[in-house]
Amino acid sequence: MTVHIDGKTRLAGVIGWPLEHTLSPAMHNAAYDAMGLNWVYIPLPLSEGPELLRLSSIVRSLPVVGFNVTMPYKRVMLNMCDEVAAMAQLAGAVNTVHIVDGRLIGYNTDGRGLVESLEAEAGFRPAGLSAVILGSGGAAGAAVVGLILGKAARVTVASRREDVAEALVDRMHGRTRDTLLDTCDLGDGLRAAVESADLVVNATPVGMDENDVSLVPASWLHCGQVVADMIYRPTDTVLLREARSAGALAFGGLGMLVAQGAIAIEIWNDSATMSAPRDVMRAAAEAELLRAARPGGGG
């Protein structure tokens, strides 16, 4: 990959904290090179909320095409944008910002990225099928929106905080089309929902630590199900291991990461004819994971 910076170079990046292990710069810069875009993508680690407010003001007057937003700022970014797309409003989180004439336009590409990756990796289309979403935060909201757009028949949101899950479902009122939404706790209600589901999606941080206990044991899962974990680091989580042991199809979050990033590039590029190269982006992300795994690689 060749990075050439000159007076016409435009910037993009990712805002969050921490960002030491982000794969986004590797996959985005590889995509820009393949697409012939004179853009450069950099990490923008912000440890405190006031820094986000200052940066959101500064980027309006700089040659910044847009930026991604990750933890812990996806929700707060909703209130910093001049305009927010309907999908992001429903999800309750912004993960992609497009800067247009000094205005911040907020989007959420996670839901579309999830659905795209499920079809690409598992041949799974949600239309007419049932799903369980573990979690009730911004990632879970995006997953629910994506599955509604994918015409899922039923989506159950499972959370330790049922009040938050219910608020998420209430936010979708009038926008669910033909999808039935409900909530459940993480006990017997979750077991019943998982056992009857076609798709189970983890939208919580559970699994990032190798000592985590899966929210869904193998005994609740079975052949014919698809289990997706939004976590991409580590690449093999406790939920994925449980799913494979039960005979279910199991997929980590790397495919979703690539898809949501590619959709962000397409929004920033404002072109209906130039698709971001998913294969190039995935190869770059996988290479970065391998580099970081080597002794002294930083990951």
N, C-alpha and C positions, 0 to 999 in steps of 0.2 A: 504494500500500500504506500502510495506517495502522497504526502501532505504538502501542498504548496500554499503559502499564505502571502497575500498581497493586499493592495488597497481596496480590492473589491470583495475580499473574503467576508462572509457573513457567519455569525456565531450561533451556536445552539448549545444546549447543555442540560444537565439534570441537577435539580435542587433537592436537597435532603440532608439527613444526618443520622448515622454516619454514611460515608460514601467510599470508604476504602476498598470495598469489594465489588463495586458496581461493574457490571459488564457492558453497560450502555455505551461508554465512549468507544470501546473496541468495535462493537457491531454497527454503531451509527457511522463512525468515520470510514469503515469498510464500505458501507452502503453509499456514502457520498462520493467516494472514489469511483465506485462502479457506475454510478449514475452521472458522473461528470459534473457534480455540483461543487461550486467553490465555497464550501461550508466547512467549519470545524466545530466539533462537539467536545465540550469539556465538563468535568464535574465541578459543581458549585456547592461545596459543603457549607451549610449554615447551621450553627449550633443553637441559635436562639431565634425566637419568633420575630423580634424587632429587626433582625438582619434581613429577614424575608421581606418585610415591608419596605425597607430601604432599597433592596435589590429590585423589587417589583416596580419601584418608581424610576430607578436609574435605567433599566433596560428599555424603557419606552423611547429613549432618545439615542440608543446605541444601535449599531447594525446587527441586531439580534433577530433571527427569523422566528425563534420560539424556544421553549424549554419544556422539559419533562419535570414532573413533581413526584417525589416519592416520600416515604415515611420520614418525619411525622407530619407533613404539611399538606397532604391531599385535601383534607377537609377545610382547613383554614384558607386555602387558595380560592375556594368558592367565593369568598367575600372580598377578594382582592381583584377579581376580574371585572372588567367593564361589561362583559356579556358572557353568559354561560349557556352552552348548548343544553338542550332538553335532557339528553342522556346523562350528562354530568349532574344536572340538577336532581334527577331521579336517583342516581347512584349516591348522591350526597358527597361527591368527591371529584376533584379535578386532578388529572395526572398529565395533561398536555395543555400547554398554553401557546397560542399563535399570536404573534404581535403584528397587528395590521394598522398602519398609520398611527402608531403610538398607542393603540388600544390593545388591552389584553383580552383575548377571546379564549375562554376555557372549555375544554373538552374532556371526556373520559373515554379512552380507547381500550381500557382493560376488558370490558364486557365483550366487545367485538373481537378482541384478541383471543379471549378464551374460546369463543364459539368457533373462530377460524382455526385455532390450533387443535380443537377436538376433532374437527372434520379432517384436517390434514394428517393427524397422527393416529387417530382411532377410527376414522370413517364414521364418526358419530355426528348425527344431526338431531337436535333436540325436539323437532316438531312432533307433537303428539305423545311425547315421553315424559317421564317424571324425574325430578332431580332433588337432591338434598344439598343445601349450601351450609357448610360449617362456618359460623361467624356472622357478625352483624355490622361490621365496620364498612369503610369505603370500598374495600376489595369485594366484600360480600354483596354490597349494593350494586356494584358494577356487574358482578356475575348474574344477579337477578335480572337486571335490565337486559343483558345480553341474551339470557334464556327466554325472556318475554319476547324480544325481537325475533328469536329463533323459533317461536311458536310452541314452546314447551307446554304440555298439558297441565302439569302441576309442579310447583317449586315450593319446597319447605325450607324455611330458614331456621337453623338450629343454633342456639346461643346460650351461654351461661346467663346472660342478661336478657331475659325474655321481653322486658319492657323496651329495650333497644331494638330487638328483632321485630317487635310489634310496630314500633315507630317506623322502621324501614318499610314494612309491608304497607302501613297506612300511607306512606309517602307515595306509593304506587297507585293509590286509589284513582280509578277512572282511566288508568293508563295500562292496565294489565291485558287488554285485548281478551283473548280466550284462555289465558293462563290463570289457573287457580293458585293463589298464594296462601300459605299458612305458616305457622311457627310451631316450634316444639322445644322442649328442654333437652338437656344432654343425657337424659336417662332412658326410661322405657319408651318415651315418645320418640326419641331419636332412633332407638333400635327398630321400632316398627316402621318408621319412615325409610330407614336405610335398607331394610330387608325387601321393601317393595319398590325401591328406586332403580331406575335405569342408569343414573349418573349420580356420583357423589363427588363434591368439590370441596376441598379444604381451602378456606379463605381466612385462616387464622395463622398466627406465627408458630403454632404447635407443630414441631417437627424440625425447627431450625437448630435446636439443641439435640445432640445425639442421645441424651438421656430422657427425652420427652416420651411420654406414654401416649399412644394413639387415642384420639377421641372415638375412633371406630375400630373395634377389634375384628380380627379375621372372621370370627364366628358369626358376625352380622352380614358379611359380604358373601358373594357367590359368583360362579361363572356366569358370563353374559353381561355383567355390569362393567361400566367404565368408571374408574376412580382417577380423579385429577387433583394434584396438589399444586397450588399456585407457587409454592416455594421452589426456587430453582437452585438454591445453595443452602444446604447440600443437595446434590442431585438425587440422592436416594434417601427418602425420609421414612420414618417409622410407618406412616400410613401406606406408603407405596409397598413396603415390605409385607404389611398385613394383607394388602389387596392381592398381591401376587401369590401369597400362600393360600389364599381362598380361591384362586383361579380367575380372578377378575383382571381386566386390562388396566394397567397402571401407567400413568404418565405424570412426569414432573412439570415444573413451571417454565422450563426453558422455551418451549414452543410458544407459550402465551407471551413471554417476555419479548421474543422476536416479533411476533405478530402485532402486539400493541405498539412496539417501537416503529415497525414498518408503517402502520396506519398513521402514526404521528408524523412521520416524514412526508407522507402523501398529503396530509393536511397542510403542513408548512410549505410544501412545494406548490400547492394549489394547482395541481395538474391532474386532469382526469385520464391522461394518456400514459403517464409514466409511473409504473408501480415500483415500489421499493423492493430490492432483491432479497427475499426471505432466505434463500439458500446461502448467499454471501454473508448475511448477517448472522445466521446460525453458525456457520463455519468460524466466523470471527469470535463469536461468544464461546464456542467450544474450545478454540485455541487459547483463549484467555483463561478459561477454567483450567486447562492443562498446565499453562504457564504458572498460574498461581499455586497449583498443587505441588510443583517441584520444590525441593529444598531451597529456601531463600527466595521463593517466588512471591511471597507476600500474601498468600491466601491459604 
